[in-house]
Amino acid sequence: MHETDPLELKLRQEAERLSQGLGGAPVVIVVGGDKATDVPRTITVTGSASPLRLRDLLGILQAAIQTESWKHFRDW
């Protein structure tokens, strides 16, 4: 099991709260690690009414990348 940080636990609780408010929709929070901001490492947490598998998480992130790419291309 990976090590946990108080920030990671707080983010996981927030993801679960957001998921509940969205009817159980999967929520993914990614925070980049940076010494200047005291974030010890890159943290990825998920919250969902049902447990997310890695392929589900990767699918959500890939869809977000494609959407952002499309929006950038459309406005270019």
mmCIF file of the N, C-alpha and C atoms, coordinates in Angstrom:
data_MODEL
# 
_entry.id   MODEL 
# 
loop_
_atom_site.group_PDB 
_atom_site.id 
_atom_site.type_symbol 
_atom_site.label_atom_id 
_atom_site.label_alt_id 
_atom_site.label_comp_id 
_atom_site.label_asym_id 
_atom_site.label_entity_id 
_atom_site.label_seq_id 
_atom_site.pdbx_PDB_ins_code 
_atom_site.Cartn_x 
_atom_site.Cartn_y 
_atom_site.Cartn_z 
_atom_site.occupancy 
_atom_site.B_iso_or_equiv 
_atom_site.pdbx_formal_charge 
_atom_site.auth_seq_id 
_atom_site.auth_comp_id 
_atom_site.auth_asym_id 
_atom_site.auth_atom_id 
_atom_site.pdbx_PDB_model_num 
ATOM 1   N N  . MET A 1 1  ? 0.832   -1.182 0.000   1.00 0.00 ? 1  MET A N  1 
ATOM 2   C CA . MET A 1 1  ? 0.000   0.000  0.000   1.00 0.00 ? 1  MET A CA 1 
ATOM 3   C C  . MET A 1 1  ? 0.876   1.244  0.000   1.00 0.00 ? 1  MET A C  1 
ATOM 4   N N  . HIS A 1 2  ? 0.474   2.244  -0.770  1.00 0.00 ? 2  HIS A N  1 
ATOM 5   C CA . HIS A 1 2  ? 1.272   3.451  -0.841  1.00 0.00 ? 2  HIS A CA 1 
ATOM 6   C C  . HIS A 1 2  ? 1.135   4.243  0.450   1.00 0.00 ? 2  HIS A C  1 
ATOM 7   N N  . GLU A 1 3  ? 2.136   5.078  0.698   1.00 0.00 ? 3  GLU A N  1 
ATOM 8   C CA . GLU A 1 3  ? 2.075   5.868  1.922   1.00 0.00 ? 3  GLU A CA 1 
ATOM 9   C C  . GLU A 1 3  ? 0.991   6.936  1.804   1.00 0.00 ? 3  GLU A C  1 
ATOM 10  N N  . THR A 1 4  ? 0.429   7.275  2.918   1.00 0.00 ? 4  THR A N  1 
ATOM 11  C CA . THR A 1 4  ? -0.630  8.282  2.910   1.00 0.00 ? 4  THR A CA 1 
ATOM 12  C C  . THR A 1 4  ? -0.130  9.544  3.588   1.00 0.00 ? 4  THR A C  1 
ATOM 13  N N  . ASP A 1 5  ? -0.686  10.634 3.194   1.00 0.00 ? 5  ASP A N  1 
ATOM 14  C CA . ASP A 1 5  ? -0.339  11.948 3.689   1.00 0.00 ? 5  ASP A CA 1 
ATOM 15  C C  . ASP A 1 5  ? -1.644  12.588 4.147   1.00 0.00 ? 5  ASP A C  1 
ATOM 16  N N  . PRO A 1 6  ? -1.625  13.427 5.164   1.00 0.00 ? 6  PRO A N  1 
ATOM 17  C CA . PRO A 1 6  ? -2.862  14.087 5.585   1.00 0.00 ? 6  PRO A CA 1 
ATOM 18  C C  . PRO A 1 6  ? -3.575  14.814 4.441   1.00 0.00 ? 6  PRO A C  1 
ATOM 19  N N  . LEU A 1 7  ? -2.801  15.395 3.526   1.00 0.00 ? 7  LEU A N  1 
ATOM 20  C CA . LEU A 1 7  ? -3.392  16.066 2.374   1.00 0.00 ? 7  LEU A CA 1 
ATOM 21  C C  . LEU A 1 7  ? -4.133  15.066 1.489   1.00 0.00 ? 7  LEU A C  1 
ATOM 22  N N  . GLU A 1 8  ? -3.553  13.882 1.306   1.00 0.00 ? 8  GLU A N  1 
ATOM 23  C CA . GLU A 1 8  ? -4.191  12.850 0.492   1.00 0.00 ? 8  GLU A CA 1 
ATOM 24  C C  . GLU A 1 8  ? -5.524  12.422 1.105   1.00 0.00 ? 8  GLU A C  1 
ATOM 25  N N  . LEU A 1 9  ? -5.555  12.259 2.403   1.00 0.00 ? 9  LEU A N  1 
ATOM 26  C CA . LEU A 1 9  ? -6.794  11.869 3.068   1.00 0.00 ? 9  LEU A CA 1 
ATOM 27  C C  . LEU A 1 9  ? -7.854  12.959 2.920   1.00 0.00 ? 9  LEU A C  1 
ATOM 28  N N  . LYS A 1 10 ? -7.446  14.218 3.054   1.00 0.00 ? 10 LYS A N  1 
ATOM 29  C CA . LYS A 1 10 ? -8.376  15.341 2.893   1.00 0.00 ? 10 LYS A CA 1 
ATOM 30  C C  . LYS A 1 10 ? -8.925  15.389 1.468   1.00 0.00 ? 10 LYS A C  1 
ATOM 31  N N  . LEU A 1 11 ? -8.056  15.179 0.469   1.00 0.00 ? 11 LEU A N  1 
ATOM 32  C CA . LEU A 1 11 ? -8.488  15.189 -0.923  1.00 0.00 ? 11 LEU A CA 1 
ATOM 33  C C  . LEU A 1 11 ? -9.439  14.035 -1.213  1.00 0.00 ? 11 LEU A C  1 
ATOM 34  N N  . ARG A 1 12 ? -9.163  12.860 -0.648  1.00 0.00 ? 12 ARG A N  1 
ATOM 35  C CA . ARG A 1 12 ? -10.035 11.698 -0.860  1.00 0.00 ? 12 ARG A CA 1 
ATOM 36  C C  . ARG A 1 12 ? -11.424 11.969 -0.281  1.00 0.00 ? 12 ARG A C  1 
ATOM 37  N N  . GLN A 1 13 ? -11.477 12.572 0.894   1.00 0.00 ? 13 GLN A N  1 
ATOM 38  C CA . GLN A 1 13 ? -12.774 12.919 1.492   1.00 0.00 ? 13 GLN A CA 1 
ATOM 39  C C  . GLN A 1 13 ? -13.522 13.919 0.615   1.00 0.00 ? 13 GLN A C  1 
ATOM 40  N N  . GLU A 1 14 ? -12.798 14.880 0.071   1.00 0.00 ? 14 GLU A N  1 
ATOM 41  C CA . GLU A 1 14 ? -13.424 15.883 -0.804  1.00 0.00 ? 14 GLU A CA 1 
ATOM 42  C C  . GLU A 1 14 ? -13.935 15.228 -2.083  1.00 0.00 ? 14 GLU A C  1 
ATOM 43  N N  . ALA A 1 15 ? -13.159 14.309 -2.652  1.00 0.00 ? 15 ALA A N  1 
ATOM 44  C CA . ALA A 1 15 ? -13.598 13.608 -3.864  1.00 0.00 ? 15 ALA A CA 1 
ATOM 45  C C  . ALA A 1 15 ? -14.858 12.800 -3.586  1.00 0.00 ? 15 ALA A C  1 
ATOM 46  N N  . GLU A 1 16 ? -14.905 12.137 -2.453  1.00 0.00 ? 16 GLU A N  1 
ATOM 47  C CA . GLU A 1 16 ? -16.094 11.359 -2.102  1.00 0.00 ? 16 GLU A CA 1 
ATOM 48  C C  . GLU A 1 16 ? -17.300 12.267 -1.879  1.00 0.00 ? 16 GLU A C  1 
ATOM 49  N N  . ARG A 1 17 ? -17.086 13.420 -1.248  1.00 0.00 ? 17 ARG A N  1 
ATOM 50  C CA . ARG A 1 17 ? -18.178 14.370 -1.026  1.00 0.00 ? 17 ARG A CA 1 
ATOM 51  C C  . ARG A 1 17 ? -18.718 14.880 -2.359  1.00 0.00 ? 17 ARG A C  1 
ATOM 52  N N  . LEU A 1 18 ? -17.821 15.243 -3.267  1.00 0.00 ? 18 LEU A N  1 
ATOM 53  C CA . LEU A 1 18 ? -18.241 15.712 -4.587  1.00 0.00 ? 18 LEU A CA 1 
ATOM 54  C C  . LEU A 1 18 ? -18.989 14.621 -5.341  1.00 0.00 ? 18 LEU A C  1 
ATOM 55  N N  . SER A 1 19 ? -18.492 13.398 -5.253  1.00 0.00 ? 19 SER A N  1 
ATOM 56  C CA . SER A 1 19 ? -19.134 12.283 -5.933  1.00 0.00 ? 19 SER A CA 1 
ATOM 57  C C  . SER A 1 19 ? -20.567 12.089 -5.428  1.00 0.00 ? 19 SER A C  1 
ATOM 58  N N  . GLN A 1 20 ? -20.744 12.147 -4.123  1.00 0.00 ? 20 GLN A N  1 
ATOM 59  C CA . GLN A 1 20 ? -22.086 11.996 -3.556  1.00 0.00 ? 20 GLN A CA 1 
ATOM 60  C C  . GLN A 1 20 ? -23.005 13.109 -4.040  1.00 0.00 ? 20 GLN A C  1 
ATOM 61  N N  . GLY A 1 21 ? -22.492 14.337 -4.114  1.00 0.00 ? 21 GLY A N  1 
ATOM 62  C CA . GLY A 1 21 ? -23.280 15.469 -4.587  1.00 0.00 ? 21 GLY A CA 1 
ATOM 63  C C  . GLY A 1 21 ? -23.638 15.367 -6.058  1.00 0.00 ? 21 GLY A C  1 
ATOM 64  N N  . LEU A 1 22 ? -22.888 14.559 -6.793  1.00 0.00 ? 22 LEU A N  1 
ATOM 65  C CA . LEU A 1 22 ? -23.128 14.370 -8.227  1.00 0.00 ? 22 LEU A CA 1 
ATOM 66  C C  . LEU A 1 22 ? -23.810 13.041 -8.509  1.00 0.00 ? 22 LEU A C  1 
ATOM 67  N N  . GLY A 1 23 ? -24.470 12.491 -7.527  1.00 0.00 ? 23 GLY A N  1 
ATOM 68  C CA . GLY A 1 23 ? -25.213 11.252 -7.718  1.00 0.00 ? 23 GLY A CA 1 
ATOM 69  C C  . GLY A 1 23 ? -24.342 10.026 -7.878  1.00 0.00 ? 23 GLY A C  1 
ATOM 70  N N  . GLY A 1 24 ? -23.131 10.044 -7.335  1.00 0.00 ? 24 GLY A N  1 
ATOM 71  C CA . GLY A 1 24 ? -22.246 8.885  -7.407  1.00 0.00 ? 24 GLY A CA 1 
ATOM 72  C C  . GLY A 1 24 ? -21.307 8.888  -8.599  1.00 0.00 ? 24 GLY A C  1 
ATOM 73  N N  . ALA A 1 25 ? -21.281 9.996  -9.354  1.00 0.00 ? 25 ALA A N  1 
ATOM 74  C CA . ALA A 1 25 ? -20.374 10.074 -10.508 1.00 0.00 ? 25 ALA A CA 1 
ATOM 75  C C  . ALA A 1 25 ? -18.920 9.992  -10.035 1.00 0.00 ? 25 ALA A C  1 
ATOM 76  N N  . PRO A 1 26 ? -18.062 9.343  -10.805 1.00 0.00 ? 26 PRO A N  1 
ATOM 77  C CA . PRO A 1 26 ? -16.656 9.270  -10.418 1.00 0.00 ? 26 PRO A CA 1 
ATOM 78  C C  . PRO A 1 26 ? -16.018 10.663 -10.422 1.00 0.00 ? 26 PRO A C  1 
ATOM 79  N N  . VAL A 1 27 ? -15.213 10.933 -9.419  1.00 0.00 ? 27 VAL A N  1 
ATOM 80  C CA . VAL A 1 27 ? -14.483 12.193 -9.302  1.00 0.00 ? 27 VAL A CA 1 
ATOM 81  C C  . VAL A 1 27 ? -13.008 11.849 -9.160  1.00 0.00 ? 27 VAL A C  1 
ATOM 82  N N  . VAL A 1 28 ? -12.170 12.517 -9.933  1.00 0.00 ? 28 VAL A N  1 
ATOM 83  C CA . VAL A 1 28 ? -10.728 12.311 -9.878  1.00 0.00 ? 28 VAL A CA 1 
ATOM 84  C C  . VAL A 1 28 ? -10.079 13.649 -9.557  1.00 0.00 ? 28 VAL A C  1 
ATOM 85  N N  . ILE A 1 29 ? -9.227  13.667 -8.542  1.00 0.00 ? 29 ILE A N  1 
ATOM 86  C CA . ILE A 1 29 ? -8.478  14.868 -8.188  1.00 0.00 ? 29 ILE A CA 1 
ATOM 87  C C  . ILE A 1 29 ? -6.996  14.530 -8.318  1.00 0.00 ? 29 ILE A C  1 
ATOM 88  N N  . VAL A 1 30 ? -6.275  15.351 -9.084  1.00 0.00 ? 30 VAL A N  1 
ATOM 89  C CA . VAL A 1 30 ? -4.834  15.182 -9.243  1.00 0.00 ? 30 VAL A CA 1 
ATOM 90  C C  . VAL A 1 30 ? -4.170  16.471 -8.794  1.00 0.00 ? 30 VAL A C  1 
ATOM 91  N N  . VAL A 1 31 ? -3.232  16.365 -7.874  1.00 0.00 ? 31 VAL A N  1 
ATOM 92  C CA . VAL A 1 31 ? -2.496  17.515 -7.378  1.00 0.00 ? 31 VAL A CA 1 
ATOM 93  C C  . VAL A 1 31 ? -1.020  17.259 -7.636  1.00 0.00 ? 31 VAL A C  1 
ATOM 94  N N  . GLY A 1 32 ? -0.371  18.174 -8.343  1.00 0.00 ? 32 GLY A N  1 
ATOM 95  C CA . GLY A 1 32 ? 1.046   18.024 -8.656  1.00 0.00 ? 32 GLY A CA 1 
ATOM 96  C C  . GLY A 1 32 ? 1.916   18.365 -7.467  1.00 0.00 ? 32 GLY A C  1 
ATOM 97  N N  . GLY A 1 33 ? 2.882   17.524 -7.203  1.00 0.00 ? 33 GLY A N  1 
ATOM 98  C CA . GLY A 1 33 ? 3.806   17.762 -6.102  1.00 0.00 ? 33 GLY A CA 1 
ATOM 99  C C  . GLY A 1 33 ? 4.774   18.890 -6.417  1.00 0.00 ? 33 GLY A C  1 
ATOM 100 N N  . ASP A 1 34 ? 5.056   19.700 -5.392  1.00 0.00 ? 34 ASP A N  1 
ATOM 101 C CA . ASP A 1 34 ? 5.958   20.839 -5.569  1.00 0.00 ? 34 ASP A CA 1 
ATOM 102 C C  . ASP A 1 34 ? 6.475   21.262 -4.206  1.00 0.00 ? 34 ASP A C  1 
ATOM 103 N N  . LYS A 1 35 ? 7.765   21.360 -4.067  1.00 0.00 ? 35 LYS A N  1 
ATOM 104 C CA . LYS A 1 35 ? 8.336   21.760 -2.780  1.00 0.00 ? 35 LYS A CA 1 
ATOM 105 C C  . LYS A 1 35 ? 7.952   23.184 -2.419  1.00 0.00 ? 35 LYS A C  1 
ATOM 106 N N  . ALA A 1 36 ? 7.778   24.046 -3.408  1.00 0.00 ? 36 ALA A N  1 
ATOM 107 C CA . ALA A 1 36 ? 7.431   25.439 -3.137  1.00 0.00 ? 36 ALA A CA 1 
ATOM 108 C C  . ALA A 1 36 ? 6.059   25.560 -2.478  1.00 0.00 ? 36 ALA A C  1 
ATOM 109 N N  . THR A 1 37 ? 5.166   24.593 -2.721  1.00 0.00 ? 37 THR A N  1 
ATOM 110 C CA . THR A 1 37 ? 3.818   24.647 -2.153  1.00 0.00 ? 37 THR A CA 1 
ATOM 111 C C  . THR A 1 37 ? 3.616   23.627 -1.035  1.00 0.00 ? 37 THR A C  1 
ATOM 112 N N  . ASP A 1 38 ? 4.680   22.959 -0.620  1.00 0.00 ? 38 ASP A N  1 
ATOM 113 C CA . ASP A 1 38 ? 4.624   21.944 0.433   1.00 0.00 ? 38 ASP A CA 1 
ATOM 114 C C  . ASP A 1 38 ? 3.731   20.758 0.090   1.00 0.00 ? 38 ASP A C  1 
ATOM 115 N N  . VAL A 1 39 ? 3.542   20.481 -1.190  1.00 0.00 ? 39 VAL A N  1 
ATOM 116 C CA . VAL A 1 39 ? 2.858   19.254 -1.606  1.00 0.00 ? 39 VAL A CA 1 
ATOM 117 C C  . VAL A 1 39 ? 3.978   18.231 -1.822  1.00 0.00 ? 39 VAL A C  1 
ATOM 118 N N  . PRO A 1 40 ? 4.022   17.169 -1.000  1.00 0.00 ? 40 PRO A N  1 
ATOM 119 C CA . PRO A 1 40 ? 5.180   16.285 -0.985  1.00 0.00 ? 40 PRO A CA 1 
ATOM 120 C C  . PRO A 1 40 ? 5.402   15.481 -2.266  1.00 0.00 ? 40 PRO A C  1 
ATOM 121 N N  . ARG A 1 41 ? 4.337   15.208 -2.988  1.00 0.00 ? 41 ARG A N  1 
ATOM 122 C CA . ARG A 1 41 ? 4.443   14.394 -4.206  1.00 0.00 ? 41 ARG A CA 1 
ATOM 123 C C  . ARG A 1 41 ? 3.165   14.580 -4.997  1.00 0.00 ? 41 ARG A C  1 
ATOM 124 N N  . THR A 1 42 ? 3.154   14.091 -6.226  1.00 0.00 ? 42 THR A N  1 
ATOM 125 C CA . THR A 1 42 ? 1.924   14.134 -7.007  1.00 0.00 ? 42 THR A CA 1 
ATOM 126 C C  . THR A 1 42 ? 0.940   13.154 -6.394  1.00 0.00 ? 42 THR A C  1 
ATOM 127 N N  . ILE A 1 43 ? -0.265  13.646 -6.130  1.00 0.00 ? 43 ILE A N  1 
ATOM 128 C CA . ILE A 1 43 ? -1.291  12.851 -5.456  1.00 0.00 ? 43 ILE A CA 1 
ATOM 129 C C  . ILE A 1 43 ? -2.493  12.722 -6.381  1.00 0.00 ? 43 ILE A C  1 
ATOM 130 N N  . THR A 1 44 ? -2.950  11.506 -6.573  1.00 0.00 ? 44 THR A N  1 
ATOM 131 C CA . THR A 1 44 ? -4.166  11.241 -7.339  1.00 0.00 ? 44 THR A CA 1 
ATOM 132 C C  . THR A 1 44 ? -5.126  10.496 -6.433  1.00 0.00 ? 44 THR A C  1 
ATOM 133 N N  . VAL A 1 45 ? -6.317  11.057 -6.255  1.00 0.00 ? 45 VAL A N  1 
ATOM 134 C CA . VAL A 1 45 ? -7.336  10.407 -5.440  1.00 0.00 ? 45 VAL A CA 1 
ATOM 135 C C  . VAL A 1 45 ? -8.625  10.320 -6.244  1.00 0.00 ? 45 VAL A C  1 
ATOM 136 N N  . THR A 1 46 ? -9.444  9.346  -5.894  1.00 0.00 ? 46 THR A N  1 
ATOM 137 C CA . THR A 1 46 ? -10.725 9.184  -6.558  1.00 0.00 ? 46 THR A CA 1 
ATOM 138 C C  . THR A 1 46 ? -11.822 9.032  -5.520  1.00 0.00 ? 46 THR A C  1 
ATOM 139 N N  . GLY A 1 47 ? -12.998 9.410  -5.929  1.00 0.00 ? 47 GLY A N  1 
ATOM 140 C CA . GLY A 1 47 ? -14.173 9.198  -5.106  1.00 0.00 ? 47 GLY A CA 1 
ATOM 141 C C  . GLY A 1 47 ? -15.298 8.760  -6.015  1.00 0.00 ? 47 GLY A C  1 
ATOM 142 N N  . SER A 1 48 ? -16.048 7.772  -5.590  1.00 0.00 ? 48 SER A N  1 
ATOM 143 C CA . SER A 1 48 ? -17.129 7.259  -6.403  1.00 0.00 ? 48 SER A CA 1 
ATOM 144 C C  . SER A 1 48 ? -18.046 6.415  -5.533  1.00 0.00 ? 48 SER A C  1 
ATOM 145 N N  . ALA A 1 49 ? -19.290 6.281  -5.970  1.00 0.00 ? 49 ALA A N  1 
ATOM 146 C CA . ALA A 1 49 ? -20.225 5.419  -5.253  1.00 0.00 ? 49 ALA A CA 1 
ATOM 147 C C  . ALA A 1 49 ? -19.769 3.967  -5.331  1.00 0.00 ? 49 ALA A C  1 
ATOM 148 N N  . SER A 1 50 ? -19.098 3.612  -6.416  1.00 0.00 ? 50 SER A N  1 
ATOM 149 C CA . SER A 1 50 ? -18.551 2.263  -6.545  1.00 0.00 ? 50 SER A CA 1 
ATOM 150 C C  . SER A 1 50 ? -17.045 2.379  -6.757  1.00 0.00 ? 50 SER A C  1 
ATOM 151 N N  . PRO A 1 51 ? -16.287 1.384  -6.328  1.00 0.00 ? 51 PRO A N  1 
ATOM 152 C CA . PRO A 1 51 ? -14.829 1.472  -6.471  1.00 0.00 ? 51 PRO A CA 1 
ATOM 153 C C  . PRO A 1 51 ? -14.423 1.590  -7.941  1.00 0.00 ? 51 PRO A C  1 
ATOM 154 N N  . LEU A 1 52 ? -13.451 2.439  -8.205  1.00 0.00 ? 52 LEU A N  1 
ATOM 155 C CA . LEU A 1 52 ? -12.945 2.612  -9.564  1.00 0.00 ? 52 LEU A CA 1 
ATOM 156 C C  . LEU A 1 52 ? -11.777 1.669  -9.800  1.00 0.00 ? 52 LEU A C  1 
ATOM 157 N N  . ARG A 1 53 ? -11.781 1.029  -10.948 1.00 0.00 ? 53 ARG A N  1 
ATOM 158 C CA . ARG A 1 53 ? -10.636 0.224  -11.355 1.00 0.00 ? 53 ARG A CA 1 
ATOM 159 C C  . ARG A 1 53 ? -9.662  1.139  -12.090 1.00 0.00 ? 53 ARG A C  1 
ATOM 160 N N  . LEU A 1 54 ? -8.419  0.719  -12.189 1.00 0.00 ? 54 LEU A N  1 
ATOM 161 C CA . LEU A 1 54 ? -7.402  1.532  -12.844 1.00 0.00 ? 54 LEU A CA 1 
ATOM 162 C C  . LEU A 1 54 ? -7.821  1.880  -14.265 1.00 0.00 ? 54 LEU A C  1 
ATOM 163 N N  . ARG A 1 55 ? -8.391  0.932  -15.004 1.00 0.00 ? 55 ARG A N  1 
ATOM 164 C CA . ARG A 1 55 ? -8.782  1.221  -16.388 1.00 0.00 ? 55 ARG A CA 1 
ATOM 165 C C  . ARG A 1 55 ? -9.901  2.256  -16.433 1.00 0.00 ? 55 ARG A C  1 
ATOM 166 N N  . ASP A 1 56 ? -10.786 2.268  -15.417 1.00 0.00 ? 56 ASP A N  1 
ATOM 167 C CA . ASP A 1 56 ? -11.822 3.290  -15.351 1.00 0.00 ? 56 ASP A CA 1 
ATOM 168 C C  . ASP A 1 56 ? -11.192 4.672  -15.145 1.00 0.00 ? 56 ASP A C  1 
ATOM 169 N N  . LEU A 1 57 ? -10.240 4.738  -14.228 1.00 0.00 ? 57 LEU A N  1 
ATOM 170 C CA . LEU A 1 57 ? -9.550  5.991  -13.942 1.00 0.00 ? 57 LEU A CA 1 
ATOM 171 C C  . LEU A 1 57 ? -8.824  6.502  -15.181 1.00 0.00 ? 57 LEU A C  1 
ATOM 172 N N  . LEU A 1 58 ? -8.115  5.618  -15.863 1.00 0.00 ? 58 LEU A N  1 
ATOM 173 C CA . LEU A 1 58 ? -7.393  6.018  -17.074 1.00 0.00 ? 58 LEU A CA 1 
ATOM 174 C C  . LEU A 1 58 ? -8.358  6.460  -18.170 1.00 0.00 ? 58 LEU A C  1 
ATOM 175 N N  . GLY A 1 59 ? -9.511  5.810  -18.270 1.00 0.00 ? 59 GLY A N  1 
ATOM 176 C CA . GLY A 1 59 ? -10.515 6.210  -19.251 1.00 0.00 ? 59 GLY A CA 1 
ATOM 177 C C  . GLY A 1 59 ? -11.044 7.609  -18.974 1.00 0.00 ? 59 GLY A C  1 
ATOM 178 N N  . ILE A 1 60 ? -11.299 7.920  -17.700 1.00 0.00 ? 60 ILE A N  1 
ATOM 179 C CA . ILE A 1 60 ? -11.773 9.258  -17.332 1.00 0.00 ? 60 ILE A CA 1 
ATOM 180 C C  . ILE A 1 60 ? -10.718 10.304 -17.684 1.00 0.00 ? 60 ILE A C  1 
ATOM 181 N N  . LEU A 1 61 ? -9.462  10.029 -17.349 1.00 0.00 ? 61 LEU A N  1 
ATOM 182 C CA . LEU A 1 61 ? -8.394  10.978 -17.649 1.00 0.00 ? 61 LEU A CA 1 
ATOM 183 C C  . LEU A 1 61 ? -8.202  11.145 -19.158 1.00 0.00 ? 61 LEU A C  1 
ATOM 184 N N  . GLN A 1 62 ? -8.293  10.066 -19.913 1.00 0.00 ? 62 GLN A N  1 
ATOM 185 C CA . GLN A 1 62 ? -8.149  10.144 -21.368 1.00 0.00 ? 62 GLN A CA 1 
ATOM 186 C C  . GLN A 1 62 ? -9.277  10.967 -21.980 1.00 0.00 ? 62 GLN A C  1 
ATOM 187 N N  . ALA A 1 63 ? -10.495 10.784 -21.491 1.00 0.00 ? 63 ALA A N  1 
ATOM 188 C CA . ALA A 1 63 ? -11.618 11.573 -21.991 1.00 0.00 ? 63 ALA A CA 1 
ATOM 189 C C  . ALA A 1 63 ? -11.399 13.058 -21.701 1.00 0.00 ? 63 ALA A C  1 
ATOM 190 N N  . ALA A 1 64 ? -10.873 13.377 -20.510 1.00 0.00 ? 64 ALA A N  1 
ATOM 191 C CA . ALA A 1 64 ? -10.601 14.777 -20.166 1.00 0.00 ? 64 ALA A CA 1 
ATOM 192 C C  . ALA A 1 64 ? -9.531  15.365 -21.084 1.00 0.00 ? 64 ALA A C  1 
ATOM 193 N N  . ILE A 1 65 ? -8.510  14.588 -21.390 1.00 0.00 ? 65 ILE A N  1 
ATOM 194 C CA . ILE A 1 65 ? -7.445  15.049 -22.291 1.00 0.00 ? 65 ILE A CA 1 
ATOM 195 C C  . ILE A 1 65 ? -8.015  15.314 -23.680 1.00 0.00 ? 65 ILE A C  1 
ATOM 196 N N  . GLN A 1 66 ? -8.833  14.409 -24.184 1.00 0.00 ? 66 GLN A N  1 
ATOM 197 C CA . GLN A 1 66 ? -9.414  14.576 -25.510 1.00 0.00 ? 66 GLN A CA 1 
ATOM 198 C C  . GLN A 1 66 ? -10.335 15.787 -25.562 1.00 0.00 ? 66 GLN A C  1 
ATOM 199 N N  . THR A 1 67 ? -11.115 16.005 -24.504 1.00 0.00 ? 67 THR A N  1 
ATOM 200 C CA . THR A 1 67 ? -12.020 17.152 -24.458 1.00 0.00 ? 67 THR A CA 1 
ATOM 201 C C  . THR A 1 67 ? -11.229 18.453 -24.466 1.00 0.00 ? 67 THR A C  1 
ATOM 202 N N  . GLU A 1 68 ? -10.190 18.529 -23.653 1.00 0.00 ? 68 GLU A N  1 
ATOM 203 C CA . GLU A 1 68 ? -9.377  19.748 -23.603 1.00 0.00 ? 68 GLU A CA 1 
ATOM 204 C C  . GLU A 1 68 ? -8.660  19.977 -24.930 1.00 0.00 ? 68 GLU A C  1 
ATOM 205 N N  . SER A 1 69 ? -8.191  18.919 -25.565 1.00 0.00 ? 69 SER A N  1 
ATOM 206 C CA . SER A 1 69 ? -7.537  19.050 -26.873 1.00 0.00 ? 69 SER A CA 1 
ATOM 207 C C  . SER A 1 69 ? -8.523  19.568 -27.912 1.00 0.00 ? 69 SER A C  1 
ATOM 208 N N  . TRP A 1 70 ? -9.734  19.044 -27.888 1.00 0.00 ? 70 TRP A N  1 
ATOM 209 C CA . TRP A 1 70 ? -10.760 19.478 -28.834 1.00 0.00 ? 70 TRP A CA 1 
ATOM 210 C C  . TRP A 1 70 ? -11.094 20.944 -28.619 1.00 0.00 ? 70 TRP A C  1 
ATOM 211 N N  . LYS A 1 71 ? -11.236 21.362 -27.353 1.00 0.00 ? 71 LYS A N  1 
ATOM 212 C CA . LYS A 1 71 ? -11.553 22.771 -27.064 1.00 0.00 ? 71 LYS A CA 1 
ATOM 213 C C  . LYS A 1 71 ? -10.419 23.681 -27.526 1.00 0.00 ? 71 LYS A C  1 
ATOM 214 N N  . HIS A 1 72 ? -9.192  23.259 -27.336 1.00 0.00 ? 72 HIS A N  1 
ATOM 215 C CA . HIS A 1 72 ? -8.043  24.059 -27.786 1.00 0.00 ? 72 HIS A CA 1 
ATOM 216 C C  . HIS A 1 72 ? -8.021  24.153 -29.312 1.00 0.00 ? 72 HIS A C  1 
ATOM 217 N N  . PHE A 1 73 ? -8.246  23.024 -29.986 1.00 0.00 ? 73 PHE A N  1 
ATOM 218 C CA . PHE A 1 73 ? -8.237  22.999 -31.449 1.00 0.00 ? 73 PHE A CA 1 
ATOM 219 C C  . PHE A 1 73 ? -9.373  23.862 -32.009 1.00 0.00 ? 73 PHE A C  1 
ATOM 220 N N  . ARG A 1 74 ? -10.538 23.798 -31.401 1.00 0.00 ? 74 ARG A N  1 
ATOM 221 C CA . ARG A 1 74 ? -11.706 24.556 -31.849 1.00 0.00 ? 74 ARG A CA 1 
ATOM 222 C C  . ARG A 1 74 ? -11.462 26.064 -31.753 1.00 0.00 ? 74 ARG A C  1 
ATOM 223 N N  . ASP A 1 75 ? -10.775 26.496 -30.691 1.00 0.00 ? 75 ASP A N  1 
ATOM 224 C CA . ASP A 1 75 ? -10.532 27.914 -30.475 1.00 0.00 ? 75 ASP A CA 1 
ATOM 225 C C  . ASP A 1 75 ? -9.304  28.432 -31.188 1.00 0.00 ? 75 ASP A C  1 
ATOM 226 N N  . TRP A 1 76 ? -8.558  27.552 -31.803 1.00 0.00 ? 76 TRP A N  1 
ATOM 227 C CA . TRP A 1 76 ? -7.296  27.935 -32.428 1.00 0.00 ? 76 TRP A CA 1 
ATOM 228 C C  . TRP A 1 76 ? -7.475  28.606 -33.712 1.00 0.00 ? 76 TRP A C  1 
# 
